[in-house]
Amino acid sequence: MIAFALSNLIGLVRQILISRAFGTDRAIDAFYAASTYPDLIFSLVAGGALSSAFLPTFTGFLARGEKQDAWKLASSIVNIILILLSVLSVLSAFLAPQIIRYVLAPKFSIDQQQVAASLLRILLISPAIFGVSGLLMGILNSHQKFWLPALAPSMDWIGMIFGLLFLVPTMGVYGLAWGAVLGAALHLIVQIPGLLQLPERAYFASLGLYLPSVREVGRLMGPRLLGVAIVQLNFVVNTIIASGLNEGSFSAIKYAWQVMTMPQVVIAQSIAIAALPTFSAQVTRGETNEMRSSLASTLRGVLFLSLPAALGLILLRTQLIAVLFQHGNFDVHSTDLVAWALLWYAAGLVGHNFVEVLSRAFYALHDTKTPVLVGTAAMTLNVVFSLAFSALFIKLGWMPHGGLALANSFATALEAVVLFILMRKHLNGIEGKAIADGLWRGALAVLGMAIGLLLWVQFTGGMNRWLVVLGGVAVGGIVYGIGIVILKVPEVNLLLNVVKARIVRR
């Protein structure tokens, strides 16, 4: 979580520099549209394999002490991913104008489509690099090594910051694209020292298509690929819809999404990434009761951290966006655009965080079909909601890009509820009373936090924005902390005991 928090801070610096250089103008809209496609092919080829298929299978080998088989599997998967992503990237580079014109941004002007196509060709260098780097993350996590993989995203942002500082002044938005490629390379390089320290590591120059474990990964990937495709299709639909809205709408939802995902990454992704190897090992050893307890305590922890984060984003959204981005070409209108989208994205933070944990619990059980089917249904609803809510917002006289954010939050909340119900049936319970107990205690503490924040915002109206934001974070955190202490939340004592134990050992 510390490493992910550091990554978010560096990513925040990157986003501030982007906002100063480009604001929400046409050039950055073209960059964001172009960057959607490399993310798509990486997610289709490598993303589903790494989280849902490779890591549980690789961890199973390690738990049984079958290290050579584990490394044969890893070698085969990295070779397959590298070849597939390289071939797809080369073919896509030739078809870049058609991909932009007919798929990603059909409503852009001709000039803007040409810029986006040129940016796409540069960005297509990254997927193969990320494919190998993502596999290294899974290997290191399986060995209970999380620090270097968690630092990797920071290296990605550092590459983009280099591009913003040293390349953009002379190359414009193309300098940002080359910075993104540099970031992908750093994402891989920072993890190599951790790989070299692993015992009995080995590499085999083979695709391993004859290996049962490789076929098992392929079997688990099948449903996951469908789910990833639906999710990415949703992003493509949002891109198409946003490209036809007012100028800056697409950039606004991208900015807001990145701000919302900051607490999501720190809270849910860090916890879920650390929990997956443990879940997988417990499943391999047949420890169902232990996994049930681990999952319940993980969900409670995520809940206690997500509730105040979501409320803070909602109540301090305008001041936060102004503090972070309202500089240079990013004006008051840009702040209003982003804050409006952030309001609706933040409403879905708890749902997003629960999905992160619950989906990985299913992967640990070697069940990729259930989360994929549920996710597919949710993302299909997301597309429908996106069209319906954006149209509804227009009728209400509201900025329509907020409807895209609301659609995402609503669909994700439904996905989280369904996954929870199905996992509860699968494990014959998830200590529901304990989670419900955590929910009402957390909600009550958040209510007190809301009152404190509203009073703070009213009291500091017209004052310096930094004072409002930093003071609001302090006030909200203090009130919430006092609330969970008064309500005797068990996680408070657990945290204090962990800190005390570390101090004693040192």
BAKE-247495 format. One record per residue (C-alpha): x, y, z. Coordinates in steps of 0.05 Angstrom, whole numbers, plus 5000, padded with zeros to 4 digits. Each point is the difference from the previous one (the first is absolute). Layout:
XYZ
...
! end
This chain:
500050005000
505850475014
502949864931
493350104967
499050655038
506850234975
498049804930
493750415006
503950615023
504749954941
494049874954
496850635029
506250404982
499549724930
492750194995
501350705025
505450094948
495349744946
494550485022
504850594998
502649824931
493549814966
494050155045
494049664967
501550204928
499749594936
507249755003
499149645066
493349734978
503749694941
505349705046
494949695047
496049724942
506349694970
502349715067
493549605006
502149504946
506849785028
496649895067
494749594964
504749514966
504449935063
493849855042
497449494950
506649624991
503650085067
495450325052
495249425006
505649495001
504150335055
494750135052
494949444990
503749424968
507650025007
500950225072
495549485033
503149444958
507150245012
498750085075
497149305003
506649724973
503950395052
495449775057
501349284980
507650114993
499949874925
504650584982
502649754933
492949904974
498450705025
505750314960
498349594938
493050305004
502750705010
504849954942
494649744953
495050545018
505050574992
502249734932
492849934976
498050695026
506150344969
498849704932
492550154999
500650715024
505750154951
496149744941
493750365019
503750665011
503449974932
493549854964
496350545039
505350514982
498549894926
492650085013
500550595049
496150504957
494249514990
500049825075
499450735019
495050194945
495249405006
500949755071
502950485052
498150714978
495450024940
497350685022
506850345002
501850484945
504649744944
506050385028
498849745070
499349294973
506750064965
503450235064
496849435039
502449494947
507150255005
499849975076
497249304996
505949754959
504850255054
496049715057
499549324968
507349885020
497749935073
495349395002
505449474990
504450325053
494250035049
498349274984
506849765024
500150495058
493149785023
502149285001
506050195043
495250335049
496149365005
506249585011
502650465055
493250045034
499649245001
506550005039
496950505050
504350564973
495850624989
504550615007
503350034931
493649814962
496350545038
505450504982
499449844926
494150464986
504150575030
505449874948
494650034946
497950695024
507250235006
501049854926
494050424982
502450565045
506749994963
496250074935
495950585027
506050385026
505149884945
496349764937
493350354999
503050714996
503049824931
495749424977
493150185027
495349435017
504649514963
505150115055
494849755050
499249374958
507549864999
500150125075
494749465007
504449514962
505950175046
495549895060
498249304975
507449834994
501450255071
493949605024
503649374978
507150195020
498450165073
497649285011
506049644972
504250045064
494449645037
499749464947
507549885005
499449895075
494949434994
502749315017
500249454947
497650474946
500549734930
498150194929
497949514945
499850234927
493549634984
492750164990
498349395042
493549874963
500649265020
500150165074
493549875039
501350625042
500450454938
493549704975
497050125069
501950734995
496950024931
493649685027
499550505057
501650584952
494349844953
494250275042
504450565027
501650244929
492650074987
499250415063
505950444983
497450104930
493350245027
503350475049
504450304946
494150044953
496750425053
506050485000
499750034925
492550175002
501450545052
505550274955
495350034940
494450335041
504750505033
503350184933
493250264977
498750425063
502550705015
507550124992
503849775061
494849485022
504549414985
505950315035
495650175059
497749295012
507249764992
502550505052
494249835047
501149254991
507450075017
498450395063
494749495022
504749424987
505350295046
496749765064
497649384963
507249814982
502750155070
494349645036
497249444958
505249834948
505749975050
496049575048
497249554945
506949894968
502949815068
494149565017
499649594935
506349575013
497449865070
493149824975
503149554946
504549645051
494149895047
495949704943
505849554980
500549745072
492549915006
499350525055
493050254985
498650265070
506450405000
498550304932
493050195022
502950365061
505450334958
495050254949
495250275053
505450385036
502750274934
493150254980
499050335068
506750354994
498450244930
493350255023
502850415058
505050344954
495350104940
494250355034
503950615024
504050044935
493650024959
496850535044
506250435000
500349994923
492750194996
500050585049
506850294982
499949854925
499950714973
505450265047
504249384988
499850054924
501550755004
506049885045
502849444957
498750234929
497650724994
506450284972
502350214931
495149784946
495549665052
495050545017
493850065044
495649684946
504749404998
499449945076
492450004996
500249464946
504549545039
496750125068
493249834971
502549334974
503749865065
493650085040
496849424964
506349574996
501350065075
493049745015
502449324973
506649955037
497649495051
497249564945
506450034960
504149815061
495649415017
500449744928
507650025003
500249545060
494249544984
502249874928
506949785025
496849545050
496549654942
506649964961
503249675060
494649474996
501849894927
493150274982
500650534945
493149874971
495950305057
503450695004
500350034925
492649864990
498250495055
504950524973
497449904929
492950125022
502150615041
504050314943
494449874951
495450385047
505450535004
499550124925
492450055005
500550455061
505250444965
495350144942
494050095045
503150435054
503750464953
493550124963
496450105066
505250515024
499150394935
492450035012
501250245072
504850544975
506049675034
506749874968
499049334965
506949715014
497949925072
495149484976
505749574975
503250025069
493449845035
498949414953
506749715019
498750075074
493049714997
502149394958
506049865045
495750035063
495449484970
506049574981
502750035072
493449805030
499249404954
507249775010
499250045075
493649584999
503149474955
506449955041
495949945063
496449404970
506649704975
503350035068
493749865040
500450695030
505150575005
498850195073
494550464977
498250235070
507150265011
499950374933
493150295015
502550215069
505850364966
495250334951
495550335051
505950225043
503750294940
493650344974
498850325067
507150255005
499550274928
493650375019
503850375054
505650134950
495050294950
497350495052
507150215019
502150104927
493750404982
501250465059
507350074980
498450174927
494850515022
504850315051
505850064951
495950254941
504250494959
506549825035
506349714967
498449354963
506049645030
497550175069
493049744983
502649344971
505549835050
495950245059
494049614974
504249364995
502550115071
493150165028
496749424963
505449515022
499850225072
492449975005
499849324966
505649735043
496650235064
493649694975
502849314988
503650025067
493650185036
496249464962
505449505021
501949764931
504549385010
504650204941
502450605040
503049565055
502749524947
503650574966
502850275066
502549305019
503549924933
503550675008
502049845071
502849324980
504250304945
502850535048
501749465051
503549574948
504250584976
! end
